[in-house]
Every structure is written in structure tokens, then in C-alpha cells.
Amino acid sequence: MSNFLTASIGRKFLMSITGLFLMMFILVHLCINLLLIFDDSGELFNLGANFMATNPAIKIMEPVLGLGFVVHIIWSLIISIQNMKARPVAYKVSQQTNSSSWASRNMLVLGALILVFLVMHIINFFWIIKFDPHSLSKVLIDGVEMEDTYTLVAGLFKASVVYDLMYVAGGLLLGFHLAHGFWSAFQTIGLSNKVWIKRLQFVATIYAILVAVGFSVIPLYFLIKF
């Protein structure tokens, strides 16, 4: 098992599995975040956020999710560095362009930019909600007291055009990253014939567009309406 993980194919397999796991989380996270634009009172989003914060299964998955991010980032760096070392110097730009997409050739750059966006997201929201909940005001919804996370999140989008544009950029970068990462992950675990690749590339494009548009429309909603 240790030999498998240290081999190139083993690292790619582990990165693909963690990537697929993170893509499922992204979809759930997006669904919760979209509640921001369907109810300006904040009740729907606060209920969703409270469910995510108090559900036992979610609490168990949080450290697993964190580990998944760390493993995915480290393994992607290792693989990218190995690929750069193994790539012949004589490669021509035109050959690369014809044989691969822009996203596939720039996954490391996209990943690094997304990491910057992720750190910004953690500082602005996750860290406060998780480790400083007492700084948040309380609301009573259906007889249950909970943190008013809607005011925290919506307040930032309403107050700063810069953050709105940065979050739009983050959503678009994530979409580009997923457009290649989605089908590539399935290819690594075995779905690599021509029929499946075409299908997976189509699904990947739809998924990436939904994620990019979904995360971008939230700050744009607050930017335009407020």
C-alpha cells in the first residue's frame, strides 16, 4: 500500500479521490449559500447554516474535509512538480495547445489562486463562525436560538464592492479548475475509454458552469440590489 501511494499513479489516484470528495462538498456548500439570495430576511440561510453547524454527521465530516483539502493540495503540488521535471524542454507551445486544454495546462496556477480565495473565505467567514461565534448576534427562528450568520455574510457583500468582485473571480476560477478536474478524476480511477471521456467532459462542463455561475451570482446579487 505504501508503495502504491508513493508511486505516481498512487498519488494521482489519491488526488482524484480527494478531488471527487471535495466536489461533493462544493455542491452542498453552494446549495446552502444560494439561500442568501432567496430570502432577504436571512431566515433560510440562518437555518441552513445552523443545520450545518449542529448536525452530528457534518461535525464528524469537518476534520475529514479539512484533511481532504490538505492532501489534495500537497499531492497536486508534488504531481505538478514531477510533471514539470519530466517534461522535455523542447515542447512547443503549439503542440501543448493542440493536445490539451488551457485549464489542464494551468491547473497548478488555478489551484494556487483558488487557495488564496479559500484562505480569504476562511478568514472572513469560517473562522468567525467556527471559533468566534460569540461575536455574532443571535436570532430566534421557530423557537430555536442560533447565530445570525446571514448578517455576517450578507453584510460583507453589501459593504464591499472589492470583496464582491473578488468572490466573483473566485467562483470563475473554481469553475475553470473543475472543468478539467472533474472528468480527469474519473479518468484516473478507470473511466478512460473514449465514450466515457466524452460523456464525463460534457458533465464536467455543465457542473463547472453551474458552480461558477452559482458562486458568482451571490455577490453580484448583493452588489446590484444593495
Secondary structure, DSSP 4 states (H G I P E B T S, - for coil): -HHHHHSHHHHHHHHHHHHHHHHHHHHHHHHHHGGGGT-TTSHHHHHHHHHHHH-HHHHHHHHHHHHHHHHHHHHHHHHHHHHHHHS-TT--HHHHHHHS-HHHHTHHHHHHHHHHHHHHHIIIIIHHHHH-GGGS-EEEETTEEEE-HHHHHHHHHHH-HHHHHHHHHHHHHHHHHHHHHHHHHHHHTT--SHHHHHHHHHHHHHHHHHHHHHHHHHHHHHHHH-
